[in-house]
């Protein structure tokens, strides 16, 4: 009753305040000479405004007309401009094919000037078409300059120096106009023209230097203007340029790769991949999509790897270890730096993983097969340790995938060796233990990954003992392994090791009855039976005298 009384009291106070406010508003309206609007009048006014809005709301017909107008203005404008470009270029080609390169060039420059003047005069009346014609005029100017020496049977200039300098000026002017008009599209055209100039020069250091400078400038424009689409264009064109240089070397050397040198082009490749990696240090902006950063890093790594593999197979077959170790050191240092400085939290994991993949390949180059499998299994523990420091679940998952791939490659490609067998099994079990201890740092909610590691370790340890000990001692060795698991379960108070002990005992019993009874001598057979029986009974007695409480069964400490 008291609660209802309090609620009624609060409601009365609220109504009193509302009545007070209404009186004050009425007094103000009276003082200002404003007529009081009734609720019915207000609703009628609201309906009138809604009807007025509906009147000016574009209909489906209006939307269709707007789309038609947009396609007609911009779509056909682009089609007409591109067709004009090709038409003029075909005319210049025809004139040049008749053996008149001078007249062809004069006509081309004159046509480019006419198109530019038309674009200038219609800049106010037809602004959209004007901008398109303006772009076409610069492309046409670049094309005519290109054909002063390149891609023609009748070059006007025997030397490529002047045409290249003119093409560089045209490309630079495009960049100037792009910055002046803050146009990412014009910057992309300037980038394309610059990289085309570099590629047609057919001079290694000039070509790759221009490509490298264009990459650095594109990254700068991303930082300055958030032009992320330009980076995509730069990535594709720059790595294509490295591939083009490689193809030119292949075609120009009949004994390739024996008589071919790389001319230190890998240094340019490293600079480009490093420049693109600087994207990860930029601060988050609404104008730079997060998906772009992710895709850019992935594409950068993929294209860099493809080009590097081609270079290594051709130029560094015997001395690639230094390159890969350098990549490892750079990637690890950069990933640690990103961990502290980058706002894109997943990027350190990518660079750390790439570094570990590089050092894995370097280890193969140093020690070869099959020792590399032993060392790579140990490396897996280092990767997990770094994942804990990074607090990166991505590294743990990727390392698991690489670990499984490594095991499959090991078992399907080479005869097994004892130390590698035990290494894989122990690494899997220790990794599971590390993940259990540090699951809170890795934000791992389930035991699926840990149980998978334990399962892999369990199976490989059985196989390792089967391979390492004489056949008559397999059952005894498995039984001892079960005893070790059981002791660990008591020390660590961990139910998973008890399950591993039980399954190992079952495996030992199956092996004893199927294999040992038919192939092992009577002395070894008796020893195996008695030892297995004693261990099994002892564990059974332990379970009988130490039944766990329900809450202890659920607990999986440390």
Order of alpha helices (4+ residues) and beta strands (2+ residues): alpha-alpha-alpha-alpha-alpha-alpha-alpha-alpha-alpha-alpha-alpha-alpha-alpha-alpha-alpha-alpha-alpha-alpha-alpha-alpha-alpha-alpha-alpha
